[in-house]
């Protein structure tokens, strides 16, 4: 009888603890869940402007005016200094735009450069306080852009340590760090990509799923893309949205190589409500029929339909 009583009390304590944990998790999820407007990254506008022989943000007022005319209300810029933020904030307000996220560069695999990167990102974080920016996206720089060089194991270990440290510091400031990749991180069995997520704490490092770079970096594989969603879906706080046909980026976000309907469904099933960021860019071979304004208008319409369950 004593044994049964102990078993009962132990079970009751476990159940109570589980219930409390569930309530805490639910409250935390509700607290951190945000309703983001569909955003757009600066890189897509940069490629369209470049095709037209113009420079995105050469005239910041005119550039952001056109972005606002597309119907977009949120903007994700690439920021290199606190001064850039200070100059940008009044223009965002003027054009009715918000900045829920931004992209920052970082070099974290070398000890001598990592601290400089961390200090710069934290200085940018201080400058964004008036904007309420809550997500910082970073893709720790490859050894050499455009090369086939891969980081060594010690460099990957160092990078993960510093990525986690940066995420911890940003979290203390109310900002989520979202790890982002391009193609190189998915080479060599995606060793760099997986190590960054497995060697960091989820509370410090979340994932910005750049769906097309995962797809392209894995040899144009949807299998790889949806395996990433299955493995790390709960850590996805942002999705970069780009579509291709036959492997070539298209002018507008529409049906193509990646099944975004399935991605939207999978994220909803996981209970994840990420920041959705359009990044429909141009490259060699992309169709050439639309200007930046019309293309982004079409992107927004289609995105609202595909991701209706997540907005």
N, C-alpha and C positions, 0 to 999 in steps of 0.2 A: 504493500500500500504506500509506503514511504517513497519507493522508487517511482510508482505511478504518479504520486503527487509532484515529485520533482520534475518528472517528465512533462506533466501538465503545466506547471509553472514555467518551465523552460520554454515550452511551446508557446504559451501565452506571451511571454516576454519577447520571443522571436517574432510572433505575429504583430505585437504592438510596435516593435522596432521597425518591422517592414512597413507597417501602415504609416508610421511617422516619417520614415524615409520616403515613402511614396508621396505623402502630403508635401514634404519639403521639396522633393524633386518637382512636383506639380506646381508648387508656388514659385519655385525658382524659374521654371520654364515659362510660366505666365508672366513673371516679372521681366525676363529677358526677351520675350517674344516682341518683335517690333513689326509694325505694318509699314513696309517701305513702298514708296512709289517706284515704278519702273525707272531705272536710271540709265545713263549712257556714259561710257568711258570716252576720254578725250582722243584715244588712239584712232577710233573709227573716223572721227571728223578730220583728224590729221591726214589720214590716207586719202579721203575724198578731196580735201583742199589741195593736197599735193598733186593729185591728178589734174586739177584745174589750174595748176601753176600758182596757187596761193599758199599762204602759210597760216595754219590754224593758230589763233591767238596773237597774230602780229598786231591786230587791232582787237584787244579783248572785248571791248564793248560791242563791236559788230559781230564777232564770233558768237558770243553768248546770246546776243539778240536772235541770231539765226537758230541756235539750238532751242531757244524758247519758242520760236515760231513753229517748230516741228511738233509741238504739243508735249514735249518732255518737260518735266518739272524737277528732275534730279540729275546731278552731274557728278561724275567721278573723274577728277583730274589726276594727272601724274604730278606730284609735288616734289621739288628738289631742295626747298629752303623755307624757313618760316616767313621770309619776306614775300614769297610768292603767295602764301596764304593771306597775309595782311592786305595785299593789293587785290586779291580775288574776292574777298568777302563782300565789299560794298557793291561790286558788280553783280554778284549772285543775288543780293537783296534787290537791286534795281530791276532785275529781269525775272523776279519771282521764282528763283531756283534754290533748291536745298542741296546740301553736300553730305549725305549720310555716310559716304565712304570716300576714300582717296587711295591712290597708289603711291608707294614710296620705294625707291631703290635701296638695296642694302648689299653689303659684302660681309659675310659672316663666317666664312670658312678659314680666314686668316686671322690669327690672334691680334696682329698689329693693326689691322683695319677694322675689326669687329667693333671695338669700343667707339671708334669715330662714327660708324654707322648708327650704333645704338643711340649715342648722344644726339646726333642730328635728327633721328626719327622722334626722339622724345621732345626735342625743341619744336619740331613741327606740331607735335601733339599739343603742346602748350598754346601754340598759335591758333589751333582749330577750336579751342574751347567755346568762343562765341558762336560757332557754327553748329555745335552739338554733334560733330562727326563721331560716329560710334564704331566704325570699322576701318582699320588700316590694312591694306593689301600689300604684300611684298613677295617678290620672287628673288631670293638670294642669288646674286649674280653668278653665272657660270664662270669658269676660269677664263675663257676667251670666247666672246660671242662669235658664232659662225664656225667654230672649230669643232672637232670631234674629241677634244680632250675631256676627260672625266676627272672629277675630284677623287683624291685618294681616300682610303678608309679613315685615316686620321683627320683629314679635312672634313669629311662628312660628320664625324663625331664632334669636331669643334663647331661646325655650323649648327648642328642640332642643339648643342649646349647654348650657343648664343641666341638662336631663334627662340628657345624656351625662355631665356633670360629677358629678351626684348618683349616677348608676350606677357611675361609676369609684370614688367614695369608698365606696360600699356594698360593692363587689366587694372592696376592700382589707380589709373587715371580714368577708368570707366570706358576704355576702348578695347575692342576685340581685335587681336592680330589674326589675319587670315593668310595662310600660306598659299601661294600661287605658283603654278609651274608653266613652263613652255615645253617645247619638245625635248631638250637635252635631258631633263630629269627622268624621262621615261625610257631612256636607253639602258642597256645592261640590266635587264630584268627590273627596270624602274627602281634600282637600288637607292638612288638619291631621294626619290619621291617617298618611297616607303619608310626609309630611315627617318626622314624629317617628321613623319607622323607617329611612328612607333617609338621614337626616342624623345618625344616631347609630351608634355602633359596636356590633355584636352582642355583643361581650364585656361591654359596659357596660349595654346596654338590651335586655331580652328582652320578650316579649309575653304579657300576660294576655288571652287570647281570651275576651271576654264575648260568647258566640255570639249571644245574643238582641239585645244592643244593636247589634252589627254588622248583624244581620238587620233590625231595626227602623229603624236610622239610615240604611239603604240602601233604604228604601221597601218593607220586608218582602220582601227578596230573598235567597233561598238561593244564587242565582248569585253575588251579591256575597260572601256568607259563605264559600263554598267557594273563590272566587278568592283571598280573603285567606289561607286555609289553604294554597293552592298557592303563593302569593307568599312568605309569611312563616312557613310551618309549622315550619321548623327552629328558629325563635326562640320558639316557644310553650312556656312553662314552667308555665303554669297555664290552666285553663279554668273560667269561671264558667258554671254550668248553670241554664238557665231555659227553660221551655216555654210556648207559647201555642197557642190554637186560634182560628182566624179573627182572629188578631192580638191576642187578649186573654190576659193571663197567667192560667194555671190554678192551682188550689190545690195540685196535685201534679205532679211530674215524671213524664210519661208520653208516649205517642205524641201528636204534634201537628204544628205548622207546620214545625218544624226536624227534619231527619232526623239524629238523634243517632247512630243506628247507623252511618250513613255517616261521620259525623265521627270516631267511634271507630275505624273501619276505616282512614280516611285518616291519622289520627295514628299508628296502629300501623305502617302502611306506611312512614311517614316515619321510623320509629324513635324517635318522640317519646313520652315518658312523663310527661305533665304532672301537676301537682298538680290534682286534681279537686275543685271547690268548688261545692256546691249553693247556689243562690240563687233558689229558687222563691218569688217574691214575689207580693203581691196588689196589685191596682189597681182602679179603678172598673170594674165589670162582671165582675170575677172571681167564679166560683162561691163560694157561702158554705154549705158543708156540713160542714167539718171544722175542728177546733181545731188549734193549732200542733203539738202532740205527735203526733197521729195522722197529720197531713199529712207531717211530716218522717220518720216511720217508713216511710211508703209511698215517699217520695222515695228513701230510702236503699236499699230493696229493689230498686226499678227501676234505680237508678244502678248498683248492683252487677252487674245483669244486662247492661245496655247496654255498660258499660265493663269488662266482665270481662277482656278482653284487655289492658287497660292497668293493672290494679290489681296 
